């Protein structure tokens, strides 16, 4: 398994654990205390961070690669990326 696949699965696990912790805090009534509120906010923040990583990973993975860029040699791609010279007035 690749590193990205392992990180993806770990991120999903962390999101589920945080959401479960939030549900447990609400179900037991501990979210009404100051400590419970901070725990709830901490779980929400950790879940959000891992969810943002998952979204980034999915967008990057599902982005369609440019088929023409793979056919061009590396030198031509480097020339294409160089900016055009500025026009002198």
C-alpha positions as CSV (number, residue, x, y, z in Angstrom):
1,X,0.0,0.0,0.0
2,X,1.3,3.4,-0.9
3,X,1.9,6.2,1.7
4,X,-0.9,8.2,0.4
5,X,-3.3,5.3,0.7
6,X,-2.3,4.7,4.3
7,X,-2.6,8.4,5.1
8,X,-6.0,8.5,3.5
9,X,-7.2,5.5,5.6
10,X,-5.7,7.0,8.8
11,X,-7.4,10.3,8.0
12,X,-10.8,8.6,7.6
13,X,-10.2,6.8,10.9
14,X,-9.4,10.0,12.7
15,X,-12.5,11.7,11.3
16,X,-14.7,8.9,12.4
17,X,-13.1,8.8,15.9
18,X,-13.6,12.5,16.3
19,X,-17.2,12.4,15.1
20,X,-17.8,9.5,17.5
21,X,-16.3,11.4,20.4
22,X,-18.5,14.4,19.6
23,X,-21.6,12.2,19.5
24,X,-20.5,10.5,22.8
25,X,-20.0,13.9,24.5
26,X,-23.5,15.1,23.4
27,X,-25.2,11.8,24.2
28,X,-23.8,11.7,27.7
29,X,-24.5,15.3,28.4
30,X,-20.9,16.2,29.0
31,X,-20.9,18.8,26.2
32,X,-22.9,21.1,28.6
33,X,-19.8,21.5,30.8
34,X,-16.9,23.8,30.1
35,X,-14.5,20.8,29.8
36,X,-16.9,19.0,27.6
37,X,-17.4,22.1,25.4
38,X,-13.6,22.4,24.9
39,X,-13.4,18.6,24.2
40,X,-16.2,19.0,21.6
41,X,-14.5,21.9,19.9
42,X,-11.2,20.0,19.9
43,X,-12.8,17.0,18.3
44,X,-14.5,19.2,15.7
45,X,-11.2,21.0,14.9
46,X,-9.2,17.8,14.5
47,X,-12.0,16.3,12.3
48,X,-12.0,19.4,10.2
49,X,-8.2,19.3,9.7
50,X,-8.2,15.7,8.6
51,X,-11.3,16.3,6.4
52,X,-9.5,19.2,4.6
53,X,-6.5,16.9,4.0
54,X,-8.9,14.2,2.6
55,X,-10.5,16.8,0.3
56,X,-7.1,17.9,-0.9
57,X,-6.0,14.4,-1.5
58,X,-9.1,13.5,-3.4
59,X,-8.9,16.6,-5.6
60,X,-5.3,15.9,-6.4
61,X,-5.9,12.3,-7.2
62,X,-9.0,12.8,-9.3
63,X,-7.5,15.6,-11.3
64,X,-7.3,14.5,-14.9
65,X,-3.7,14.5,-16.1
66,X,-2.9,16.4,-19.3
67,X,-2.4,13.7,-21.9
68,X,-0.4,16.0,-24.2
69,X,2.0,17.0,-21.5
70,X,3.0,13.3,-21.1
71,X,3.9,13.1,-24.8
72,X,6.1,16.1,-24.9
73,X,9.8,15.8,-24.0
74,X,10.9,17.4,-20.8
75,X,12.9,20.1,-22.6
76,X,9.8,21.3,-24.6
77,X,7.8,21.4,-21.3
78,X,10.5,23.5,-19.7
79,X,10.5,25.9,-22.7
80,X,6.7,26.2,-22.6
81,X,6.8,27.2,-18.9
82,X,9.3,30.0,-19.4
83,X,7.6,33.4,-19.4
84,X,7.6,35.5,-22.5
85,X,10.1,38.4,-22.6
86,X,8.7,41.8,-21.7
87,X,8.1,44.1,-24.6
88,X,10.2,47.3,-24.5
89,X,8.2,50.5,-25.0
